[in-house]
């Protein structure tokens, strides 16, 4: 039997219940990469016939984590932002996403790039709580994301990458297409 969404959810729940912090996120990241090796899962859940947008497909009542599918027909991205006290594991299914990690100097109100890389199909990346990052994805990109909580419930920071102006928000992600 192929490793699919249901098995992935069980593994995420187990990691959240039995492991702490970074160890739980690393376990979810490893499971995400296993899930992304299942081409049938990708075709059935993230194929070209699927509706564009950000879709919350599972929310664990017991541990709070959320599983989302992101389906984008056009190239786009999100400005520098964090997930507040939550975290995220991104897994690339189709296309690629250019990830930029940032450091913020609150004294000088200055954003500085700390790391840049490309997330390719089959790979996953971890963003711990308060980690500032921006993303740029290709047309036709598809990715899977697990968050520690429903991000609508936490205060997050969003930055202007040119002026470095910061604002906080509590709804509709950090520059992503509104959830459908």
PALO-451306 format. One record per residue: residue in three letters; x negated, y negated, z negated of N, C-alpha, C in turn. Coordinates in steps of 0.001 Angstrom, whole numbers, plus 500000, padded with zeros to 6 digits. Atoms other than C-alpha are relative to their C-alpha. Layout:
<recs>
AlaXYZXYZXYZ
...
</recs>
This chain:
<recs>
Unk499160501191500000500000500000500000499121498753500000
Unk500777501236499900498658496565500956500265499104498791
Unk499896500961501093498016493939498306500791498802500511
Unk499121501063499534500851491417498677500353499014498910
Unk499579501062500907502631488558496963500382500540498627
Unk499556499471501292504221490701494242498826500466499144
Unk501188499534500733500909492317493265499157498805499544
Unk500747501210500345499227488902493318500635499306498796
Unk499305500630501124501867487455490980499732500765498707
Unk500293499186501190501352490360488548498580499723499518
Unk501391500254500386497576489785488608499822498597499425
Unk500067501360500544498026486029488046500571499964498584
Unk499367499970501319500370486640485123499084500683498986
Unk500912499279500892497944489165483609498804499129499637
Unk501146500882500259495021486742483979500384498884499036
Unk499559501103500858497005483930482359500254500463498565
Unk499678499492501332498035486137479429498794500561499258
Unk501090499275500660494728487900478763498649499294500053
Unk501282500691499856491957485492479790500160498521499664
Unk499980501421500346491045481966478737499395499156501116
Unk500598501042499180490359478884480881499356500432501297
Unk500752499709498775487636479366483489500087501467500395
Unk499930498565499677487789483165483235501330500340500665
Unk498686499760499382491521483157484051500015499450501421
Unk500012500612498665491013480773486988499125500788500967
Unk500873499194499127488120482852488360500681501305500395
Unk499270498773499691490249485996488137501074499733501054
Unk498974500372499018493077484251490025499358499716501349
Unk500717500286498751490570483033492630499605501294500714
Unk500376498701499421489284486580493175501227500711500565
Unk498760499379499520492848487885493471500537499277501233
Unk499553500780498843493693485058495889499252500431501254
Unk500783499580498831490843486068498209500398501406500446
Unk499500498662499649492095489657498054501321499877500764
Unk498716500222499333495600488467499002499798499480501422
Unk500225500624498691494230486415501906499367500946501018
Unk500497498978499061492644489543503423501147500801500620
Unk498831499274499512496170490894504014500641499206501144
Unk499484500724498835497024489767507553501521500090500108
Unk498538499873499981500587491061507198500631498978499053
Unk499516501021500938501108488834504135499986498631500668
Unk500116501308499349499873485831506119501060499853501087
Unk499016500069498913502073486617509131501424499846499459
Unk498638500012500534505189487193507011500337498738499210
Unk499741501127500892504782484200504692499503498655500502
Unk500644501239499580502635481635506489499855499899501512
Unk500115499948498545503128482384510177500468498729500689
Unk499645501201499240503701479817512936501506499748500075
Unk498545500149499959507462480422512744500575499487498680
Unk499512500408501317507673479306509098500200498488499938
Unk499664501415500129509153475960508070498843499213499398
Unk501082500860500474506626473182507619500346499437498625
Unk499823500637501296506135471771504141499290500735498889
Unk500543499408501219505142472625500623501146500735499324
Unk498922499160500508507175475486499209499573500677498698
Unk500231499278501248507226476602495574500733501328500128
Unk499396498685499773507798480332495949500116500826498719
Unk499895499278501265507318481450492344499573499073498875
Unk500352500733501212507276479845488911500134500977498849
Unk499998499040501102506307482034485953500558499341498742
Unk499364500551501201508657481278483076499166500283498752
Unk500759499584501182506352483101480655498714499202499811
Unk501306500654500136502994481443481415499954498602500604
Unk499932501334499424503978478371483454499352499818501358
Unk500676500215498714501881478963486574501000499974501153
Unk499173500143498797503310478116490002499238500517501200
Unk500565499534498736502685479752493383500673499208501113
Unk499485500822498912503051477490496407499389500428501322
Unk500484499805498636502749478011500149500048498641500686
Unk500099501257499264501593475012502192499901500326501482
Unk499915499717498569502502475086505882500034498663500731
Unk500103501297499339501370472155508025499745500173501483
Unk500165499945498552501787471760511766499046498925500501
Unk500866501110499606499893468442511958498823499884499043
Unk501158500272500854496452467555510660500367498868499040
Unk499707501020500996496639465499507474499093500239498807
Unk500801499797501188495288465369503957500605499309498805
Unk499593500673501226495502463909500495498812499196499500
Unk501081500837500516493488461062498967499420500609498726
Unk500541499497501267491281461600495917501092500000498918
Unk498984499835501032493514462899493136499573501111499053
Unk500204498855500888493557465236490174501353500625499700
Unk498769499336500408496119467586488698500221499814498504
Unk499833500311501410495972465987485269499467501115499126
Unk500423498958500939495788468506482454500140501401500586
Unk499870498706499344496594471307484908498776500266500875
Unk501081499563499124494340473078487408500633500567501256
Unk499495499390498765494644474541490894498961500939500579
Unk500821499124499166493271477411492935500602499913501396
Unk499579500104498604493490476764496683499433501186500764
Unk500470498909499149493261479661499142500380499734501443
Unk499758500309498587492901479057502876500430501249500750
Unk499486498870499223494985481356505098499757499812501490
Unk500118500303498569494898479661508533499387498614500134
Unk500660501290499811492801476785509891498923499811498952
Unk500949500265501079490450475092507487500379498700499301
Unk499800501215500778490495472422504808498638499506499553
Unk501224500623500487487626470036504180500280499453498609
Unk499836500374501398487303469602500431498897499023499604
Unk500961500941500563485619466652498768500275499906498510
Unk499887500156501445484973466630495038499372498668499629
Unk500404501352500379484548463269493328499724499915498503
Unk500199500397501398483206461864490066500502498564499889
Unk499477501346500211484856458761488620499316499384498798
Unk500640500753501071482909456244486562501014498964499519
Unk498950500893500494485587454581484455499459498629499640
Unk500605501281500370483194451867483295499916499073501210
Unk500164500801498783482517450688486857501161500153500981
Unk498890499704499076485793451928488404499475500418501364
Unk500668499590498770483696453714490989500152501503500226
Unk499924498599499586484325456978492841498743500354500776
Unk501204499541499310481277458924493984500222501450500427
Unk499888498623499513481299462043496153498958500858499296
Unk500940499098500664479759464922494215499768501282500796
Unk500144498757499240480345467812496633500978499978501171
Unk499140499865498826481727468432500123499808501390500588
Unk500089498677499387482547471774501726501275500290500781
Unk498859499582499184484897473491504152500532501320499465
Unk499333498770500419487385476065502882500529500673501260
Unk499654499253498787487720478654505641500970501127499663
Unk499047498921500257490317481412506058499384501137499179
Unk500439498913500863490033484071503377499263499551498758
Unk500747500524501148488244481814500894500902499178499096
Unk499236500759500990489552480187497723499055499129499188
Unk500772500926500824488359477302495577500780499636498750
Unk499409500300501305488996476321491962499791498528499666
Unk500092501357500520489760472835490618500500500015498564
Unk499597499983501405489744472723486798500819498753499636
Unk499251501182500419491843470234484802499186498719500201
Unk500564501341499794491154466571485655498933499917501084
Unk500992500026498911488890467516488610500557499172501160
Unk499566500876498912489154464784491239499524500593501317
Unk500327499436498695489264466027494814500917499400501057
Unk499158500382498869490575465091498245499905501112501025
Unk499975498947498992491524467341501131500381499422501356
Unk499630500304498616491717467055504919500150501343500697
Unk499770498697499372493279469966506779500331499841501480
Unk499795499977498556493562470900510443501478500183500342
Unk498659499708499494496722471032512529500199501511499943
Unk499707498577500112498371474389511905499455500650498747
Unk500581499445501227496689474794508513501081500635499130
Unk499148499307500958498216477193506033499134500332498793
Unk500727499576501186497109477597502445500957500342498877
Unk499278499545501182498250479173499218499388499259498822
Unk500526500704501166497950477304495941500686500527498755
Unk499473499673501320498378478356492332499634498837499093
Unk500256501051500977498743475637489700500345500526498615
Unk499780499533501365498649476086485945501388499710499473
Unk498637500392500373501992474318485541500655499363501216
Unk499303500787498990504616472587487652499403498593499946
Unk500685501291500012502688469461488654500953498821499866
Unk499010501065500203505911467444488536500113499631498522
Unk499836500211501438505650467698484736498780499373499338
Unk501213500565500593502150466237484243499639498685500694
Unk500495501250499429500668462794484761498690500282500711
Unk501196499795499179498085462797487531499467498664500476
Unk500623501207499461495636460249488864499832500141501508
Unk500225500083498560495486459203492519499153498759500232
Unk500941501081499752492678457013493863500025499575501457
Unk500245500493498646492212454823496892498512500211500258
Unk501412499663499775488970456153498399499185498808500485
Unk500729501193499560488073452694499772499831499002498860
Unk500055501005501063488959450340496906499713500613498636
Unk500159499241501243488682453019494179501073499667498974
Unk498889500301500882491901451664492707500682501306499587
Unk499371498795500532493546454261490475501445499690499628
Unk498629500081500493497235454840489869500364501369499440
Unk499528498722500530499084457517487960501367500295500594
Unk498689499607499487502085459475489133500439501309499387
Unk499397498787500544504422462229488045500860500747500993
Unk499084499324499085506270463215491222499429500144501394
Unk500314499720498597505831464691494726498521500111500316
Unk501395499723499697502171465643494431499183498742500136
Unk500926501116499840499239463409495283499761499771501480
Unk500156500271498587499844462460498885500433501133500897
Unk499533498885499186501222465788500037501384499689500544
Unk498649500084499471504323466096502141500983500374498894
Unk499006499721501040507383466025499890500475501447500096
Unk499554498601500052508508469467498775501364500153500647
Unk498710499728499335511312471002500839500653501205499381
</recs>
